[in-house]
Amino acid sequence: MIVTGDHVAEYMKRATGISYAEPYECLGIEESGVLKGAILLNALMASDVNIHVVGCPWPEGIASEIGRYVFDRLKCERMTFVTEDPKVVRFAEGLGGRVEGLIRSKFGKSRDAFLVGIIKGEFKH
């Protein structure tokens, strides 16, 4: 089940050790009342939004929902995944993303982040 609320943002904070600045939107994946993963969207610009993901695997169809939200509702040209988790990199690559770089110490000392960009026309859903 997809859920929203402050508890999802808190889950994200506990999982990553990072406090995210508002504004942001969070979606959580919940099974039997337990959060199993979360997606946080922030740093919205006219053409781009950052996507942070913790937890896997994701339910069938969640990628399409993210794409519709980012590309159709927000009217972004791209989405940028920022993650330290190689599983999330593979997830984003499966959606048509390309690794565009590495941000050193993004999540704290020696916690580098992969930057994976997905352009609207390359999104596989």
GIHUGI-V631588 format. One record per pair of residues at least 24 apart in sequence whose ideal C-beta (glycine too) atoms are under 8 Angstrom apart, sorted by sequence separation. I is the first residue (numbers start at 1). J is the second residue. If there is no record, write none. Layout:
i=<I | I>
j=<J | J>
//
This chain:
i=<3 | 4 | 11 | 82 | 92 | 98 | 2 | 3 | 49 | 89 | 97 | 2 | 3 | 12 | 29 | 88 | 92 | 96 | 2 | 3 | 8 | 11 | 39 | 49 | 84 | 89 | 96 | 1 | 2 | 7 | 12 | 41 | 48 | 51 | 53 | 63 | 67 | 84 | 86 | 95 | 96 | 1 | 9 | 29 | 41 | 47 | 48 | 50 | 51 | 52 | 56 | 84 | 95 | 1 | 8 | 29 | 44 | 46 | 47 | 48 | 49 | 50 | 51 | 52 | 53 | 83 | 84 | 94 | 95 | 9 | 47 | 48 | 49 | 50 | 51 | 52 | 54 | 56 | 63 | 82 | 83 | 3 | 20 | 44 | 48 | 50 | 53 | 56 | 63 | 82 | 29 | 58 | 81 | 82 | 83 | 54 | 81 | 53 | 56 | 80 | 81 | 16 | 80 | 81 | 80 | 81 | 16 | 53 | 79 | 80 | 15 | 78 | 79 | 12 | 15 | 78 | 78 | 12 | 77 | 78 | 11 | 77 | 76 | 71 | 71 | 67 | 2 | 68 | 67 | 2 | 64 | 63 | 2 | 18 | 17 | 18 | 16 | 17>
j=<27 | 28 | 35 | 106 | 116 | 122 | 27 | 28 | 74 | 114 | 122 | 28 | 29 | 38 | 55 | 114 | 118 | 122 | 29 | 30 | 35 | 38 | 66 | 76 | 111 | 116 | 123 | 29 | 30 | 35 | 40 | 69 | 76 | 79 | 81 | 91 | 95 | 112 | 114 | 123 | 124 | 30 | 38 | 58 | 70 | 76 | 77 | 79 | 80 | 81 | 85 | 113 | 124 | 31 | 38 | 59 | 74 | 76 | 77 | 78 | 79 | 80 | 81 | 82 | 83 | 113 | 114 | 124 | 125 | 40 | 78 | 79 | 80 | 81 | 82 | 83 | 85 | 87 | 94 | 113 | 114 | 35 | 52 | 76 | 80 | 82 | 85 | 88 | 95 | 114 | 62 | 91 | 114 | 115 | 116 | 88 | 115 | 88 | 91 | 115 | 116 | 52 | 116 | 117 | 117 | 118 | 54 | 91 | 117 | 118 | 54 | 117 | 118 | 52 | 55 | 118 | 119 | 54 | 119 | 120 | 54 | 120 | 120 | 120 | 123 | 123 | 59 | 125 | 125 | 62 | 125 | 125 | 65 | 107 | 107 | 108 | 107 | 108>
//
